[in-house]
Amino acid sequence: GPPRIPFAMGGKEFPSDIRVVQHASPPGSFEVPWQEFNGYWECVDQWGNVWRRLEGFTKGEVYKGVIQDGWDLLDTYEFPRMDEPRIYEAMQGECQAFKAQGYYVLGMTGWPFGVARYMRGMENFLADTVIEKNMVMLLLEKVAAVLEREIICMADNGVDGILTGEDWGTQDRLLVSPACWREMFKPHFIRLCNVAHERGLTVWFHSCGYIRDVLEDWVEAGIDVCQFDQPELHGIDYLSENFRGRMNFWCPVDVQRTLQTRDAGKIEAAARNYVEKLGCYGGGFIAGYYRGNEALGLEARWQEVAGRAFMKYGDPAPIRCSR
């Protein structure tokens, strides 16, 4: 029963109760920052995957995974050393400073499927779940071990929770069958959530696409907050009826279905609907703001309509609940 919903929007006009921190590059990191070439941008992430994009403002996608050319490359691959104390020194200071200002601090980390599918390349990895199952399980185990050490170190250096994510869905289904997800990926959700919870951290998890078939599993595994940019893909009524009081949802107004209407009335009504149906029963909704207006092809003013509506309807006391 908080007096208002949490805000996690940001910018000059809209408030945020959270701050996000990252550690420095670990020993063994392959990281190379974005560079512009003739007609494209390219970078290398800390795992050794080459990313490309066509413009200067979107995230892009992996162009070449570090072990994409063959599973034999895993034999000699050296994983980044996420447990090196010195890479957390600046993070520790940031955490202390943000907490002194009253912010809730999240540490950025990866998650096994997201890392593994980048390392092998998406098409390869999805095929691997069928024809190279043992190798997939081995890779997921190795990645999870690295992430486990990272989570422990972030807890030791002052974060309140971890922020991670994996895009698990198309517009109408999971990328793998629910049975495959439960067999191969759910154990690592449980493992890493347990590691976080044992150290007093919450787990905030981003995912794009349709994931309704495994959302109950995410609750069981220990995900505390789902960050959805397309909450209406799952249905606000469905989320409220099935998960209110059991899961927290951090969302902007839906970036595909509602913001794209450029209709201020519809955008404000959607924001109010989220607050009233998800932001009650002891909490449950966190107001978000999608930070890529250019990528959406939208003028910023439409998200400003949403932000003002979240503040208008999310700050009364007590929050009204629609049943």
Buried (B, 14 or more C-beta within 10 A) or exposed (E): EBEBBBBBBBEEEBBBBBBBBBBEEBEBBBEBEEEEEEEEBBBBBBBBBBBBBEEEEEEBEBBBBBBBEEBEBBEEBEBBBBBBEEBBEBBBEBBEBBBEEEBBBBBBBBBBBBBBBBBBBBEBBBEBBEEBEEBBBEBBEBBBBBBBBBBBBBBEBBBBBBBBBBBBBEEEBBBBEBEBBBBBBBBBBBBBBBBBEEBEBBBBBBBBBBBBBBBEBBBEBBBBBBBBBBBBBBEBEEBBEBBBEEBBBBBBBBBEBBBBBEBBEBBBBBBBBBBBBBBBBEBBBBBBBBEEBEEBEBEEEBBBBBBBBBBEBBBEEEBEBEE
